Amino acid sequence: MVTNTNNKRSAQWLALHFPHLALDQHNRTREHEQENTPQAITDSLAGRQCIIDHNQAAERVGIHIGMPVGTALSLSDSLRLSPRNQRAEQAALKRLASWCYQYSSQVCIVTQRNSLLLEVAGSQCLFGNAENLTERLCTELKQLGYQSASGIAPTPEAAHLAARHGLHIRTVGAIRSHIGTLSIDSLNLPPASIKALKKMGFRTVAEILRLPVKALSRRLGLAVSGYLERLLGQRPDPCKTFHPPNSFSTGMDLPDTESTQGLIFPLNRLIQELCGVLRAHDRGIQTLQIDLQIGDSTETIHLNLHQTTRSESHLMMLLSERLDRLQLSHPARRISLQALNFLPCKVIQASLLDPVDKPSTATDSTIIERLQARLGAESVKGIKGLQDHRPEHSWALRELDDAATCAARPDRPAWLLPAPQRCRIDNYRILKGPERIESGWWDGKDCRRDYFVVRDSSGSTLWAFHEYKPHPGWYLQGLFS
């Protein structure tokens, strides 16, 4: 619980208002919003379906909030209607609150106003002054697909007003002068109270603030006077702080997408949102699951990394490789993302000339992860050593997460031929040897060989052996790099 009082030394509340949160849930999957196509969100109001949100194209043809659906359709035959999903809106606010933790340690959700509150007095030391911080937040939220309005004030209630009117109020004493010219419709009061104030002849906030508090309470009740006192910082205004979970799960409904290239844009927005949450937690991920609803079935993509990361470019590179291998049998209708385990993440401080989003993983791990993403995890394996003197039986494939147990020997080549090849020793010059290997009697594959390091006429160093049993003769088995 965070409390704001007028004696709090330097409290600064940044309010983020999402006026089109319902509409954004349907448009985030599109790279370019269809500005010329009227679009509206519908919900039940007073027992009938009405418009509760719309875009500018719908507004231009005369559609407004509260209009019945039938009337709206009569104004535009190209109007695209979508039902409201309040559960998705509430989930989006929680994810955005988690994302905002990278800019403030105190984030509050105000569900009934589609808003977030951030206490940013200390944040300005890291991210610049209030104006720069609000501009940065709104820009990054737009990249995530959310339209937002922002404002800053010393009290939560004043911050809500500031966000709706684009104000930056620096001190408690400046609240009256900044909000005085606003219409009383801007106040967060019940409609009955607003109506009563208008009947009394009030039109602006300044006119109401001139009244004595006792007279205002006597006429309109304690709720109105209490709201105004919280607005001006004369009464504590506690806000419930949101505590983000240590996991991330989200998804998007897609317009029918027939190619994997059409999945890149919505997937990139989900990854950007995830990486913002990871930065807020100062954590990374090592496993990621993507679910694609394709027709009536679900295609799951598992991404397993060798090191923890929160790099957007690194994750998108690997996911793009995986999508290149995927063939859509039917149009994709939904994409979901899950990262259930946040892990400590080592971030390397880059120089000023390096890219901002430079992956923190080592080069060799990045190459391995990219190969696995393109070829499949089952196609990229490591090698482990076995306790056997016969070269062809002294190794086995291993998962890359397993430890390598083989030790390098200078007299053994790095590459073995798929099968020994017969040769004539007269064609080679012996450099080293022999090394006798006689083993395998216990498994029916016994052998007796003398190994030599040889060199051919072109200068290549090879590994050859003379076998006595079971197939006598000279053979090539490997080459030195």
HUDAPE-V114612 format. One record per residue. N is the residue number from 1. SS is DSSP state (2 for helix, 1 for strand, 0 for the rest). NEAR is the number of other ideal C-beta (glycine too) atoms within 12 Angstrom. D_LAST is the distance of its C-alpha to the last C-alpha in Angstrom with 1 decimal. Layout:
N;SS;NEAR;D_LAST / N;SS;NEAR;D_LAST
This chain:
1;0;13;65.7 / 2;1;26;65.8 / 3;0;23;69.3 / 4;0;36;70.4 / 5;0;21;73.6 / 6;0;23;75.3 / 7;0;14;74.6 / 8;0;21;70.9 / 9;0;13;69.8 / 10;0;19;67.3 / 11;0;35;66.5 / 12;0;38;65.1 / 13;1;49;64.6 / 14;1;49;62.4 / 15;1;48;63.5 / 16;1;46;61.3 / 17;1;36;63.4 / 18;0;38;61.9 / 19;0;23;64.8 / 20;0;34;63.0 / 21;2;37;61.0 / 22;2;35;62.2 / 23;2;40;61.3 / 24;2;35;57.9 / 25;2;36;56.9 / 26;2;34;57.2 / 27;2;36;55.7 / 28;0;38;52.5 / 29;0;31;50.5 / 30;0;26;51.5 / 31;0;20;49.7 / 32;0;11;52.9 / 33;0;22;56.2 / 34;0;21;58.7 / 35;0;15;61.2 / 36;0;16;63.6 / 37;0;24;63.8 / 38;0;30;66.3 / 39;1;35;64.9 / 40;1;43;66.7 / 41;1;38;66.3 / 42;1;34;69.1 / 43;1;25;70.6 / 44;1;16;73.9 / 45;1;17;76.5 / 46;0;9;80.0 / 47;0;8;79.4 / 48;1;15;78.1 / 49;1;24;74.8 / 50;1;27;74.5 / 51;1;39;72.0 / 52;1;33;70.5 / 53;1;38;67.8 / 54;1;38;67.0 / 55;0;34;65.2 / 56;2;20;66.7 / 57;2;23;67.0 / 58;2;35;69.2 / 59;2;24;71.2 / 60;2;18;71.9 / 61;0;26;73.6 / 62;0;19;75.8 / 63;0;35;74.0 / 64;0;20;74.4 / 65;0;23;73.7 / 66;0;20;76.3 / 67;0;30;77.1 / 68;1;25;77.5 / 69;2;27;74.7 / 70;2;16;77.3 / 71;2;21;78.5 / 72;2;33;75.0 / 73;2;23;74.2 / 74;2;14;77.4 / 75;2;24;76.2 / 76;0;27;72.8 / 77;0;12;71.8 / 78;0;18;68.2 / 79;0;31;68.1 / 80;1;28;65.1 / 81;1;32;66.1 / 82;1;29;64.0 / 83;1;23;65.3 / 84;0;28;64.9 / 85;0;24;62.5 / 86;2;21;63.6 / 87;2;14;61.2 / 88;2;26;58.3 / 89;2;31;60.0 / 90;2;22;60.3 / 91;2;24;56.7 / 92;2;36;55.6 / 93;2;36;57.7 / 94;2;29;56.1 / 95;2;42;52.6 / 96;2;44;53.7 / 97;2;37;55.2 / 98;2;37;51.8 / 99;2;39;50.1 / 100;2;46;52.8 / 101;0;33;52.0 / 102;0;32;49.4 / 103;0;37;52.4 / 104;0;37;55.0 / 105;0;24;55.3 / 106;0;32;58.7 / 107;1;38;58.7 / 108;1;36;61.6 / 109;1;33;62.1 / 110;1;30;65.4 / 111;2;23;65.2 / 112;2;13;68.7 / 113;2;26;67.9 / 114;0;33;64.3 / 115;1;38;63.4 / 116;1;46;61.2 / 117;1;44;62.4 / 118;1;46;60.0 / 119;1;36;61.3 / 120;0;41;59.5 / 121;0;28;61.4 / 122;0;19;58.3 / 123;0;30;55.8 / 124;2;25;57.1 / 125;2;15;55.6 / 126;2;16;52.1 / 127;2;24;52.6 / 128;0;16;55.4 / 129;0;20;59.1 / 130;2;33;60.7 / 131;2;22;60.6 / 132;2;21;56.9 / 133;2;33;56.1 / 134;2;37;58.2 / 135;2;21;56.8 / 136;2;27;53.2 / 137;2;40;54.1 / 138;2;28;55.9 / 139;2;16;53.0 / 140;2;29;50.4 / 141;2;34;52.7 / 142;2;24;53.2 / 143;2;24;49.5 / 144;2;35;49.7 / 145;0;34;52.5 / 146;0;38;55.5 / 147;0;28;58.6 / 148;0;37;60.0 / 149;1;32;62.7 / 150;1;43;62.7 / 151;1;44;65.1 / 152;1;45;65.5 / 153;1;46;68.6 / 154;0;42;69.6 / 155;0;45;70.7 / 156;2;45;69.1 / 157;2;42;72.1 / 158;2;49;72.2 / 159;2;48;68.4 / 160;2;40;69.0 / 161;2;44;71.6 / 162;2;38;69.4 / 163;2;38;66.6 / 164;2;30;69.0 / 165;2;28;70.4 / 166;0;22;67.5 / 167;0;33;69.0 / 168;1;32;67.6 / 169;0;37;70.2 / 170;0;26;69.4 / 171;0;23;72.3 / 172;2;30;74.7 / 173;2;17;77.6 / 174;2;21;76.2 / 175;2;37;76.1 / 176;2;28;79.7 / 177;2;19;79.4 / 178;2;32;76.2 / 179;2;35;77.3 / 180;0;25;81.0 / 181;0;18;81.0 / 182;0;32;79.1 / 183;1;22;81.1 / 184;2;33;82.0 / 185;2;20;80.1 / 186;2;28;76.9 / 187;0;34;77.9 / 188;0;34;76.4 / 189;0;31;79.9 / 190;0;15;81.3 / 191;2;13;82.7 / 192;2;14;86.2 / 193;2;28;86.0 / 194;2;24;84.8 / 195;2;15;87.7 / 196;2;21;90.2 / 197;2;31;89.1 / 198;2;20;89.5 / 199;2;14;93.0 / 200;0;19;93.8 / 201;0;12;92.9 / 202;0;28;89.5 / 203;0;19;87.0 / 204;1;21;84.5 / 205;2;34;82.8 / 206;2;22;84.6 / 207;2;22;87.9 / 208;2;37;87.0 / 209;2;30;85.7 / 210;0;15;89.1 / 211;0;22;90.8 / 212;0;13;91.4 / 213;2;22;89.1 / 214;2;12;92.2 / 215;2;14;93.8 / 216;2;28;90.5 / 217;2;18;90.2 / 218;2;13;93.8 / 219;2;20;93.5 / 220;2;30;90.0 / 221;0;18;89.0 / 222;2;18;86.6 / 223;2;19;83.5 / 224;2;32;84.0 / 225;2;27;84.8 / 226;2;23;82.0 / 227;2;35;79.5 / 228;2;39;80.8 / 229;2;28;80.6 / 230;2;36;76.9 / 231;2;40;76.3 / 232;2;36;77.8 / 233;0;31;76.2 / 234;0;26;79.5 / 235;0;23;78.4 / 236;0;21;75.2 / 237;0;35;73.0 / 238;0;17;70.5 / 239;1;29;67.3 / 240;0;18;65.2 / 241;1;23;61.7 / 242;0;30;58.9 / 243;0;19;56.2 / 244;0;30;53.0 / 245;0;21;51.1 / 246;0;21;47.6 / 247;0;25;46.4 / 248;1;38;46.5 / 249;1;23;47.6 / 250;1;37;48.9 / 251;1;33;49.1 / 252;1;38;50.6 / 253;1;24;52.6 / 254;1;31;51.2 / 255;1;24;53.0 / 256;1;18;51.8 / 257;1;31;48.2 / 258;0;18;46.7 / 259;0;19;43.3 / 260;0;30;40.6 / 261;0;18;40.7 / 262;2;25;44.2 / 263;2;42;42.9 / 264;2;26;40.9 / 265;2;29;44.0 / 266;2;38;45.7 / 267;2;43;42.5 / 268;2;31;41.8 / 269;2;36;45.3 / 270;2;41;44.8 / 271;2;39;41.5 / 272;2;35;43.3 / 273;2;41;46.1 / 274;2;43;43.8 / 275;2;40;41.8 / 276;2;33;45.2 / 277;2;38;46.3 / 278;2;39;43.1 / 279;2;31;43.7 / 280;2;31;47.2 / 281;2;30;46.1 / 282;0;19;43.3 / 283;1;31;41.0 / 284;1;33;38.1 / 285;1;38;37.0 / 286;1;28;34.1 / 287;1;27;35.6 / 288;1;41;37.5 / 289;1;30;39.4 / 290;1;39;40.7 / 291;1;26;43.3 / 292;1;36;44.4 / 293;1;25;47.7 / 294;1;27;47.3 / 295;0;17;50.5 / 296;0;11;51.7 / 297;1;15;48.2 / 298;1;19;45.8 / 299;1;28;42.1 / 300;1;19;40.3 / 301;1;35;37.1 / 302;1;23;35.5 / 303;1;34;33.2 / 304;1;28;31.4 / 305;1;37;29.7 / 306;1;31;27.3 / 307;1;30;29.5 / 308;1;30;33.1 / 309;1;43;34.0 / 310;0;40;37.1 / 311;0;34;35.6 / 312;2;34;37.3 / 313;2;23;34.7 / 314;2;38;31.9 / 315;2;42;33.9 / 316;2;32;35.1 / 317;2;29;31.6 / 318;2;39;30.6 / 319;2;37;33.9 / 320;2;27;33.7 / 321;2;28;30.5 / 322;2;34;32.3 / 323;2;32;35.4 / 324;2;21;33.5 / 325;2;20;32.7 / 326;0;29;36.4 / 327;0;14;39.0 / 328;0;25;42.6 / 329;0;14;44.9 / 330;0;18;47.9 / 331;0;20;48.7 / 332;1;38;47.6 / 333;1;28;50.6 / 334;1;30;49.4 / 335;1;40;46.3 / 336;1;29;46.1 / 337;1;38;43.8 / 338;1;23;43.6 / 339;1;38;42.0 / 340;0;17;43.6 / 341;0;23;41.7 / 342;0;29;41.6 / 343;1;23;39.2 / 344;1;19;38.8 / 345;0;26;36.6 / 346;0;18;34.8 / 347;0;22;35.5 / 348;0;15;33.8 / 349;0;9;36.3 / 350;0;14;35.1 / 351;0;9;36.3 / 352;0;8;39.2 / 353;0;7;37.0 / 354;0;12;34.7 / 355;0;14;35.7 / 356;0;15;38.3 / 357;0;21;36.5 / 358;0;22;33.0 / 359;0;35;31.2 / 360;0;31;31.0 / 361;0;31;27.9 / 362;0;17;24.5 / 363;2;15;22.1 / 364;2;14;19.6 / 365;2;24;22.6 / 366;2;26;24.1 / 367;2;22;21.1 / 368;2;27;21.2 / 369;2;34;25.0 / 370;2;28;24.9 / 371;2;23;22.6 / 372;2;30;25.0 / 373;2;34;28.0 / 374;2;22;26.9 / 375;2;18;25.5 / 376;0;18;27.4 / 377;2;27;26.8 / 378;2;13;26.4 / 379;2;14;23.5 / 380;0;24;21.3 / 381;0;21;20.5 / 382;1;23;18.5 / 383;1;22;17.3 / 384;1;20;19.3 / 385;1;23;19.2 / 386;0;17;22.0 / 387;0;14;23.7 / 388;0;19;22.8 / 389;0;24;21.2 / 390;0;27;20.4 / 391;2;33;16.8 / 392;2;24;18.2 / 393;2;20;20.9 / 394;0;24;19.2 / 395;1;25;18.4 / 396;1;19;20.5 / 397;1;16;20.8 / 398;1;18;22.6 / 399;0;19;24.4 / 400;0;26;22.9 / 401;0;20;26.0 / 402;0;15;25.4 / 403;0;12;23.8 / 404;0;18;20.3 / 405;0;15;21.0 / 406;0;21;17.8 / 407;0;12;16.6 / 408;0;12;13.2 / 409;0;18;13.1 / 410;0;11;11.2 / 411;0;19;11.8 / 412;0;27;10.5 / 413;0;26;7.2 / 414;0;18;6.6 / 415;1;19;7.6 / 416;1;25;10.8 / 417;1;20;12.9 / 418;1;10;16.2 / 419;1;13;18.0 / 420;1;26;17.6 / 421;1;19;18.3 / 422;1;19;20.8 / 423;0;23;20.0 / 424;0;15;21.8 / 425;2;23;20.6 / 426;2;12;22.5 / 427;2;18;19.9 / 428;0;29;17.3 / 429;1;20;17.5 / 430;1;24;17.3 / 431;1;20;15.6 / 432;1;21;16.4 / 433;1;22;18.5 / 434;1;23;20.4 / 435;1;21;20.0 / 436;1;17;22.8 / 437;1;29;22.7 / 438;1;19;26.1 / 439;1;21;26.9 / 440;0;21;28.1 / 441;0;14;31.7 / 442;0;10;33.1 / 443;0;11;31.8 / 444;0;8;32.4 / 445;0;17;28.7 / 446;0;19;28.7 / 447;1;31;26.3 / 448;1;23;26.0 / 449;1;33;22.9 / 450;1;25;21.4 / 451;1;35;17.6 / 452;1;32;16.0 / 453;1;30;12.8 / 454;1;34;13.3 / 455;1;20;12.5 / 456;0;23;13.9 / 457;0;11;16.3 / 458;0;11;14.0 / 459;0;13;11.7 / 460;0;22;8.7 / 461;1;27;8.0 / 462;1;37;9.2 / 463;1;41;11.2 / 464;1;42;14.9 / 465;1;41;18.2 / 466;1;31;21.8 / 467;1;29;23.9 / 468;1;19;27.6 / 469;1;17;28.6 / 470;0;14;29.1 / 471;0;17;27.7 / 472;0;15;27.5 / 473;1;20;25.0 / 474;1;28;21.5 / 475;1;32;18.7 / 476;1;34;14.9 / 477;1;34;13.6 / 478;1;32;9.8 / 479;1;24;6.5 / 480;0;25;3.8 / 481;0;12;0.0
